[in-house]
Amino acid sequence: MKADSGNTQLTFWDHLDELRGVLVRCIILLVLLTLVAFCFREELFGIVLAPKNPDFCIYGLFCRIAEWIQLPSLCPDTFYVRLINTELAGQFLTHMSVAFYAGLLLASPYILYQLFRFVSPALYEDERKYSLRVVVWGYVLFMLGVLLNYFLIFPLTFRFLALYQVSAEVENTIVLTSYIDMLMMLSLMMGIVFEIPILCWLFAQLGLLTASFMRTYRKHAIVVVLVIAAVITPTSDVFTLLMVAFPMVLLYEASILVVRRVEKNKLKTERQS
């Protein structure tokens, strides 16, 4: 690897010092943003706990859609779910963990930039260009998955599970940590699901995936998507299932376009050579 502004070869210890500097800067920013998020407790938990409230935006949207298409069952009834804490230090530890997640989310663009800046001098120009695209699009897609979960998937899943009863004699009282764990788990899951186009691009570059193969098994993929959507959102109406499945189907179709473009670029390179 070369230095950023010259032809001087860096030693292993120089690289190690540079990596240490990158990690220190990232950790300092992460700690600062975590402290900021910790101090703004009301605003932070106002956002985190919003999906459990009946006035959350997605429920109002569903009611307007229900009125438009004349489907009253789509509009959720007013509900109230109470969260409790069962441990002495539970709320404080939850506050710390949520503040850390928020700080990590806010610091992630800078962390990715610093890591890419550290690795990029070792890459060729083409590799640097493709790596930058992968990092940027990977981050954008991951955030889109997190936002889709926050505004659609998690509220519907939480409402269904929180109100589900095996018997009227059994009352649901949700523990705060259970709520936070479910939110974080689904956010991570949807963020990973939205990385499908990046994975398809990588497999196409390695010659392990073709657009014709994806088109041939499109119907199978749609069935798998519907099953995943049904598991993620165990609601009883078809509209909600389709609302969750539709973005995943779009991701699959976008992946086909990405793989096709990779194939065209490979064919063009072969003809030029």
N, C-alpha and C positions, 0 to 999 in steps of 0.2 A: 504494500500500500504506500502511496506517495502522500506527501504533505499537500495541503490544499493550495498552497501558493508557491510552488517550486518543485524541483526535481530531487530534493533531499529525501532519501529513504528513511523512514521511521523505524526504530527498533521495536522489539516486542514490548519493552518497558515504556517506550513513548506511547504506543497504542494503549497500554494499560493505564497510563496516566490520563490520556485523553478520554478513555472510557469511564474512568473514575470521575473526571470532571462532568461528563454527561450525566452520569447517575446522580451525582451530588446536586446538580442543577434541577434535575427532574424531581428528586426527593424534596428539595427545598420548596419548589412550587407546589408539589402535592401537599406538603404539610401546611403551607400558607392557605391554600384553597380549602383544605379540610377544616382549618380553624375558622375561616370565614363562614363556611357552611354551618359549622357548629354554633357560631354566634347568632346566625339568623335562624334560630330554631323554629319560630312560628311560621316563617315563610317556607322553610324547608319541608316541614311536616304538613303544611297546608297543601303543598304539591303532592307529597307522597300519599297522604290519606284522602285526597280528593276523589279517587275512583270508588271509594266505598259509600259516598254520599249520593242520595237519589237525585240531586240537582246537577250531577256531573254532566258535562256537555254531550257525551255520547248517548245518554238516555233521552235528553231532549231532542237530539237528532233523530233517534229511532221513533219518537212519538210523532215528529213532523212527517217522517216517511210513512208511518202507519196511517196518519190522517190522509196523506196524499194517495196511497194505494188502497185505502179502505180496508186495512187489516188491523183491527184494534188489539189483537193479541200480541202484536209486535211492540206495543207501547208498555213498558214495565210499570207495574203498580208501585205506588209509593212504599218504600221499605226503609227500615232502620236496623242497622247492624252495629252492635256495641263491641268495641275492642277492650280487652282487659289485659292487665299485667299480673303475672303470678310469682314473680321473683323480686327480691328486695332491690337488686341493682339492675333489674331488667330494662327499665325505661332509660336509665343512663347509658347502659351498654348499647341499647338499640340506637340511641341518639348518636353515640360515637360511631357505630358501624355505618349508619345512614349518611352521616357527615363525611365519612371516609369515601363511601361510594360516590357521593356527589362531587367531592374533591377530585377523585380519580377520573370521573366523567368529564369534568371541566378541564383537567390538566392533560387529558389524553391527546388532544391535537399537538400540544407542545412536546409531549413525550415522544410521539411518533416522529415529529420533525427532528428532534435531537438524535434519535436512534438512526433515522435515515441519513442525516447529515454525517453521522459517524461512519456508517457503512458505505456510503456512496463513493468515496474516493477509490475504493477497491473494485468498483464496477466499471465495465466498459460503457461507452456512451449509450449504446442501445439498451444494455442491461439497466442502466440508470433510468432511462426513459420509461421502460416497462415497469421497473420496480416502483417508480414514483406513481404511475397510474394505478398499480395494484394497491399500494398503500392508501392513496386518496379514495379510490372507489371502494376499497374494503371498509374503510372507516365510514364513508357515507352510507353504504348499504347496512352496516351494523347499526348505525344510529337510526336509520329508517325502520329497521326491525324493532329496536327498542321503543321508538315512538308509536309504531303500530300496536305493540303490546300494551303500552300505557293507555292509549286512547281507545282501544277497541277490545283486544283479547282479554287482558286482565280484568277490566270492569265487568265484562259479561261472565267470565269464569267465576269471579268472586261473588257476583250477585247470585248465580245459580247455586254454587256450593254453600254459600252462607245461609241461603234460605231453604236449602234442601233438608227435609226431615224424614226420618224413617217412621216416626210416630209423633203425634201432637204432644205426647208426654215428654219428649226429649227436646229441650230448648238449646239452640246454638248460641254459644258465647265464644267469640273468636279471640284467641290470644294474639297479642301484638306481634310477637316474634313469628308466628305462623303467617300472618299477613305480609310482613316484610320479606320473609323467606320465599313465599309464593311469588311476590312481585319481582324479586331479584332473579329467581330461577326462570320464570317465564321470559323476562327481559333478555337474559343471557341466551336462552333457547331460541328466541325469535331473532336475536342478533346473529346467531350462528346460522340459522336457516337462511337468512338474507345474504349469506356469503356464497350461496350456490353458484351464481354467475362467475365469481372469482375462481371457485374450485373447478368449474367446467372449463374456464379459460386455461387453467393450469394443466388439466388432463388433456385438453386439445393440443396444447403446446408440446406435451410429451407423446402425443400420438395415441393416447389411450381412449379417446372419445371423438366421435364424429357426429356431424349434424344429422346425417341420414339415420344413424342409430337412435338418436333422440327423437326424431320424427316418427320412426317406426314404433317406438315404445311410448308415444305420447299418451295414449289412452291408459296404459298401465300407470304412468306417472300421475295422471289426473286422479285415478282411483286411490293411489297412495296419498296424494295431497288431501283428498276428501277424508280419508281415514285419520290422517294427522290432525286435520281441522276438527274432526269430531272428537278426538281425544283431548285436544287443547281446550275446546269450548264445548263442554258437555251439556249444551242447552237443547231444548226440545223443538225449536223452530228451525225450518230449513233456511230461512233468510239469513239468520246469524251464521249458520254453517257456510253458506255461500259467501258472505261478507269476509270471513276469515280465509276461505279457500281461494278466493279470487286473486289476492296479491301473490300467493304462492304460485298459482298458475301463470300469472304474468312473469314471475321470476323465471319459471321454466321456459317460457317462450323467449324471454330475453336471453337466456342462456343458449338457446338454439342459434339465435342471431350472432351471439358472441363467438360460438364455436364455428359457425359458417364463415365469419370474417377471418378467423385464424386460419382456416383451411384455404381461403382465397389468398391470404398473404403468403402462406407457405408455397402455394402453387405459383404465385407470381415470382417469388424468390428463386424457385427451381428453374423457371423459364429464363430468368435473367442470367443464371449461372450456367 
